């Protein structure tokens, strides 16, 4: 069996493992693993309660990016309503 060469060295091929090509258009929906990485939150509970909109695409589950953005907007609004405000760092003073 013959193998086609990609023209890349072994080191270049190893460096490319796990690298996804850049997307010119943001995805409309992502798999749960990606949504979990984006939110760092209790993903399946959010899906169960309806805070995140998900659907089946064949055997795969997808979560809409719009629902992720809406969830984040609700979280930010709740934080600002609770009296939280964004922290602005003070410029570091020059040490003598």
Residue frames relative to the residue before (quaternion, step in Angstrom):
aa qw qx qy qz dx dy dz
X 1.0000 0.0000 0.0000 0.0000 0.00 0.00 0.00
X 0.2959 -0.7685 0.5428 0.1650 3.56 -0.85 0.92
X 0.2550 -0.7459 0.5956 0.1543 3.53 -1.21 0.58
X 0.3678 -0.7192 0.5472 0.2190 3.53 -0.99 0.86
X 0.3717 -0.7276 0.5339 0.2177 3.53 -0.98 0.83
X 0.3407 -0.7289 0.5574 0.2048 3.54 -1.08 0.77
X 0.4971 -0.6627 0.4235 0.3665 3.54 1.27 -0.22
X 0.6014 0.5466 -0.3572 0.4604 3.58 1.29 0.13
X 0.4797 -0.6408 0.5095 0.3156 3.56 -1.14 0.62
X 0.6910 -0.4598 0.3431 0.4398 3.59 -1.26 0.19
X 0.6553 0.5159 -0.3163 0.4521 3.55 0.94 -0.89
X 0.6547 0.5033 -0.3136 0.4688 3.59 0.98 -0.81
X 0.6409 0.5124 -0.3292 0.4672 3.59 1.00 -0.77
X 0.6586 0.5027 -0.3119 0.4650 3.59 0.95 -0.85
X 0.6454 0.5258 -0.3203 0.4521 3.57 1.02 -0.76
X 0.6880 0.4934 -0.2766 0.4547 3.57 1.12 -0.64
X 0.4758 0.6693 -0.4519 0.3485 3.61 1.21 -0.24
X 0.8166 0.2105 -0.1759 0.5079 3.57 -0.79 0.99
X 0.5738 0.5652 -0.3937 0.4430 3.59 1.24 -0.07
X 0.2125 -0.7778 0.5804 0.1143 3.54 -0.73 1.06
X 0.5218 -0.6208 0.4622 0.3587 3.57 -1.02 0.67
X 0.5373 -0.6287 0.4452 0.3433 3.55 -1.05 0.71
X 0.3174 -0.7430 0.5636 0.1720 3.52 -1.03 0.84
X 0.3720 -0.7287 0.5264 0.2314 3.53 -0.87 0.90
X 0.7462 0.2593 -0.1545 0.5933 3.57 1.25 -0.47
X 0.4680 -0.6716 0.4945 0.2922 3.57 -0.89 0.91
X 0.5031 -0.6579 0.4567 0.3247 3.61 -0.96 0.76
X 0.4662 -0.6713 0.5031 0.2808 3.56 -1.17 0.62
X 0.7870 0.0559 -0.0147 0.6142 3.56 1.19 -0.61
X 0.1739 -0.7828 0.5930 0.0731 3.54 -1.16 0.66
X 0.5589 -0.5810 0.4538 0.3796 3.60 -1.19 0.39
X 0.6836 -0.5074 0.3257 0.4113 3.61 -1.17 0.45
X 0.6201 0.5524 -0.3559 0.4285 3.61 0.97 -0.73
X 0.6714 0.4773 -0.2929 0.4855 3.59 0.96 -0.85
X 0.6401 0.5179 -0.3268 0.4640 3.60 0.98 -0.82
X 0.6387 0.5216 -0.3203 0.4662 3.56 1.01 -0.79
X 0.6385 0.5135 -0.3220 0.4742 3.58 1.02 -0.78
X 0.6707 0.5034 -0.2984 0.4557 3.58 0.98 -0.82
X 0.7710 0.3897 -0.1885 0.4671 3.57 0.91 -0.92
X 0.1362 -0.7935 0.5671 0.1735 3.58 1.05 -0.73
X 0.5307 0.6299 -0.3734 0.4268 3.53 0.95 0.90
X 0.6508 -0.4901 0.4121 0.4080 3.52 -1.36 -0.06
X 0.2133 -0.8632 0.4480 0.0928 3.52 0.44 1.33
X 0.7340 0.4422 -0.2658 0.4417 3.59 0.64 -1.06
X 0.5996 0.5321 -0.3627 0.4752 3.58 1.12 -0.53
X 0.6480 0.5084 -0.3151 0.4716 3.60 1.00 -0.81
X 0.6416 0.5023 -0.3252 0.4799 3.59 1.05 -0.70
X 0.6591 0.5260 -0.3053 0.4424 3.58 0.96 -0.92
X 0.7221 0.4329 -0.2498 0.4784 3.60 0.97 -0.83
X 0.5375 -0.6562 0.3870 0.3616 3.58 1.27 -0.10
X 0.4431 0.6933 -0.4650 0.3267 3.60 1.22 0.16
X 0.7352 0.2364 -0.1713 0.6118 3.56 1.23 -0.49
X 0.3296 -0.7396 0.5573 0.1837 3.55 -0.91 0.96
X 0.0411 0.7942 -0.6040 0.0525 3.55 -0.79 1.05
X 0.0879 -0.7804 0.6173 0.0470 3.54 -1.27 0.40
X 0.4764 -0.6451 0.5160 0.3010 3.53 -1.30 0.35
X 0.0714 -0.7497 0.6574 0.0274 3.54 -1.05 0.88
X 0.7652 -0.1443 0.0502 0.6253 3.54 0.21 1.29
X 0.7821 -0.2393 0.2078 0.5365 3.58 -0.67 -1.10
X 0.6327 0.5499 -0.3230 0.4393 3.58 1.25 -0.23
X 0.3157 -0.7091 0.5967 0.2034 3.54 -1.20 0.61
X 0.0907 -0.7833 0.6141 0.0338 3.57 -1.04 0.82
X 0.2144 -0.7504 0.6152 0.1116 3.53 -1.15 0.75
X 0.4297 -0.7258 0.4705 0.2594 3.56 -0.75 1.02
X 0.5117 -0.6414 0.4815 0.3080 3.56 -1.05 0.81
X 0.5856 0.5789 -0.3750 0.4258 3.59 1.09 -0.65
X 0.6771 0.4751 -0.3069 0.4707 3.61 0.93 -0.82
X 0.6019 0.5394 -0.3586 0.4671 3.61 1.11 -0.58
X 0.6617 0.4949 -0.3005 0.4764 3.59 0.96 -0.89
X 0.6492 0.5105 -0.3179 0.4657 3.60 0.99 -0.83
X 0.6232 0.5334 -0.3359 0.4629 3.59 1.02 -0.80
X 0.6670 0.4951 -0.3039 0.4664 3.57 0.91 -0.90
X 0.6312 0.5276 -0.3315 0.4619 3.60 1.00 -0.78
X 0.6490 0.5040 -0.3187 0.4724 3.60 1.00 -0.81
X 0.6367 0.5275 -0.3235 0.4601 3.58 0.99 -0.82
X 0.6696 0.4946 -0.2970 0.4678 3.59 0.92 -0.90
X 0.6471 0.5117 -0.3176 0.4675 3.58 1.01 -0.83
X 0.6510 0.5098 -0.3170 0.4646 3.60 0.97 -0.82
X 0.6474 0.5138 -0.3217 0.4620 3.58 0.98 -0.77
X 0.6811 0.4712 -0.3054 0.4699 3.60 0.92 -0.82
X 0.6291 0.5279 -0.3362 0.4610 3.60 1.11 -0.61
X 0.6693 0.4970 -0.2895 0.4703 3.58 1.15 -0.61
X 0.6178 -0.5759 0.3422 0.4117 3.57 1.23 0.07
X 0.4751 0.6500 -0.4603 0.3740 3.56 1.22 0.12
X 0.0546 -0.7802 0.6214 0.0462 3.52 -1.10 0.63
X 0.6080 -0.5679 0.4098 0.3739 3.52 -1.19 0.49
X 0.3791 -0.7191 0.5391 0.2203 3.54 -0.97 0.88
X 0.1338 -0.7727 0.6151 0.0817 3.52 -0.85 0.98
X 0.3901 -0.7418 0.4899 0.2399 3.57 -0.59 1.07
X 0.4230 -0.6723 0.5480 0.2623 3.51 -1.14 0.72
X 0.5136 -0.6215 0.4676 0.3624 3.59 -0.95 0.68
X 0.4918 -0.6642 0.4645 0.3182 3.55 -0.91 0.83
X 0.3909 -0.7107 0.5379 0.2299 3.54 -0.97 0.90
X 0.5106 -0.6403 0.4769 0.3191 3.54 -1.03 0.78
X 0.3362 -0.7442 0.5433 0.1950 3.54 -0.84 0.97
X 0.3886 -0.7299 0.5191 0.2164 3.51 -1.05 0.80
